[in-house]
Amino acid sequence: MQKKIYVAGMFDDDTAAKVGDAVKVVSGVTNVVANASKAQVLVDFDEGVAGIEDAINKAIRRYNGLLIKQGIEDATNHIADLLYDFPSMV
């Protein structure tokens, strides 16, 4: 079976490659094409494998969760740097 999955936050080729790699390791997945310009992953998989669609979605969510966590850490560090550089903003 083939399915297109839209992935929020997948805007660059590096991220698309990492999402594709996360999906490729799911048992039963036969092919993955991640396209950053369309923010989607095209997945070919064996629908006879129990729970495969859930496993694919979990792999994408897990990777997206890491991106969100990293984004929050980056934003927090940026704010801390600004407050250090401009203490009068406090």
C-alpha positions as CSV (number, residue, x, y, z in Angstrom):
1,M,0.0,0.0,0.0
2,Q,1.1,3.6,-0.6
3,K,0.2,6.5,1.6
4,K,1.1,10.2,1.7
5,I,1.6,11.7,5.1
6,Y,1.8,15.4,5.6
7,V,4.5,16.4,8.2
8,A,4.1,19.7,9.9
9,G,7.5,21.5,10.3
10,M,9.3,19.6,7.6
11,F,10.5,22.5,5.6
12,D,14.1,21.7,4.6
13,D,15.9,18.8,2.9
14,D,17.9,17.9,6.0
15,T,14.8,17.5,8.1
16,A,13.0,15.5,5.3
17,A,16.0,13.1,5.2
18,K,15.9,12.6,8.9
19,V,12.1,12.0,8.9
20,G,12.6,9.6,6.0
21,D,15.3,7.7,7.9
22,A,13.0,7.4,10.9
23,V,10.2,5.9,8.8
24,K,12.5,3.6,6.8
25,V,13.4,1.5,9.9
26,V,9.8,0.6,10.6
27,S,9.3,-3.1,9.9
28,G,7.2,-3.6,6.7
29,V,8.1,-0.3,5.1
30,T,9.4,-1.0,1.6
31,N,10.1,2.6,0.3
32,V,10.1,6.1,1.6
33,V,10.3,9.4,-0.3
34,A,10.3,12.5,2.0
35,N,9.7,15.8,0.1
36,A,10.4,19.0,2.1
37,S,8.9,21.3,-0.5
38,K,5.5,19.5,-0.1
39,A,6.0,18.8,3.6
40,Q,5.0,15.2,3.0
41,V,6.3,11.6,3.2
42,L,5.3,9.1,0.6
43,V,5.5,5.6,2.2
44,D,5.1,2.2,0.5
45,F,4.4,-0.5,3.1
46,D,3.1,-4.0,3.5
47,E,-0.4,-3.5,4.9
48,G,-0.4,-7.1,6.1
49,V,2.0,-6.1,8.9
50,A,-0.1,-5.6,12.1
51,G,0.0,-2.0,13.4
52,I,2.3,-0.7,10.6
53,E,0.4,2.5,10.1
54,D,0.5,3.3,13.8
55,A,4.2,2.5,13.8
56,I,4.9,4.8,10.9
57,N,2.9,7.7,12.5
58,K,4.8,7.1,15.8
59,A,8.1,7.3,14.0
60,I,7.1,10.6,12.5
61,R,5.7,12.0,15.8
62,R,8.8,10.9,17.7
63,Y,11.0,12.8,15.3
64,N,8.8,15.8,15.3
65,G,8.8,15.8,19.1
66,L,12.6,16.0,19.1
67,L,12.4,18.9,16.7
68,I,9.9,20.7,18.9
69,K,12.0,20.1,22.0
70,Q,15.1,21.3,20.2
71,G,13.2,24.4,19.1
72,I,12.1,25.2,22.6
73,E,15.7,24.8,23.9
74,D,17.1,27.0,21.1
75,A,14.5,29.7,21.8
76,T,15.2,29.6,25.5
77,N,18.9,29.9,24.9
78,H,18.4,32.8,22.6
79,I,16.3,34.6,25.1
80,A,18.9,34.0,27.8
81,D,21.6,35.4,25.5
82,L,19.5,38.5,24.8
83,L,18.9,39.1,28.5
84,Y,22.6,38.7,29.2
85,D,23.5,41.1,26.4
86,F,20.8,43.6,27.3
87,P,20.1,43.4,31.0
88,S,18.0,46.6,30.9
89,M,15.3,44.5,29.2
90,V,14.6,42.7,32.5
